[in-house]
């Protein structure tokens, strides 16, 4: 696991979170920026599918130990280093699980 890098200005963090919000919005995913007093800004991403609102997460942006920026899950696991890649991964992780009946008519490579 990578250690947190140098501190970053809130404006730099917000700029990166805004870039991610733009990517997610283009894919139809709602987001909301949170800037709690005394804590780092974070982005709340929520699955837009009906009945899937619980599939949501707060995303963090911060530099790595080497100074390169990454998007992070709140449990300190890196997601990706670009907003485009992070958005794709977030959507894949926060989608509803397919049930066996969903897969009954799918080809093996689509399951």
Phi, psi and omega in degrees: 000137182278139177282151176302145180271202180297155178296153181235148177290142178307323180297322177293319179296313181299320179300318179289321177293324176297321178297319178293318178300321178297316179296315180294320179298322179297337179262007176087014182260128177284145178222162174212129179279132177245130178232070182293142180301128176081003179230163179289146175299151178211160183246128177265119178251135184230136176295128184275354183294142177303133179079004183244018182300333179291343178276081183216163180200156172269133181247141182244149172237131178198158177284149175282176178302329180274001178093353178280142183278145176217159169263143187228146167286158181293345178269021173070032175252128180292147177260299183191170180256358175234154180295322181297311181293318180299317180300316180297319181290317180301315179296320179294318183286323185265021176269156177296146177291142177281140178269168179301320180293329175297326184270353187301326183251008181271149173290152183306327182279356178257348184288000000 
